[in-house]
Amino acid sequence: MSNFWSSLGYLLIGGLIGAAISFFLTKRMFEKQQRENPPINEKMIRAMYAQMGRKPSEAQIRAIMKTMGQEVPKKEKK
């Protein structure tokens, strides 16, 4: 009977370790995917404004990107 309980304990410990590892790996992959392919970008915002018949200003685009928690890359002046 002792063998049964030790086997059950090892199974539970192994399951918990596997769940923790898979959680962190999945989280890392999801964050990487979000960085590489953001859900919306400036081009999409401009298209949305164009469909509404408006021409957005840079300030409006930056404000929308800021509210969505995405950093707007600044363009270098030449």
MOBEL-V909452 format. One line per field, one symbol per residue. ss: DSSP state (~ for helix, > for strand, _ for the rest). psi: psi as a letter, one per 20 degrees, with the letter a starting at -180 (. if undefined). burial: 1 if it has 9 or more other C-alpha atoms within 8 Angstrom, else 0. A space follows every 50 residues. Layout:
ss = ???
psi = ???
burial = ???
This chain:
ss = _~~~~~~~~~~~~~~~~~~~~~~~~~~~~~~~~~~~_____~~~~~~~~~ ~______~~~~~~~~~~___________
psi = hhhghhggghggghggghggghghgggggghghhghnqhqahghgghghh hikqoqrhhgghgghghikpppppppp.
burial = 00000000000000000000000000000000110000000000110011 0000000000110011000000000000
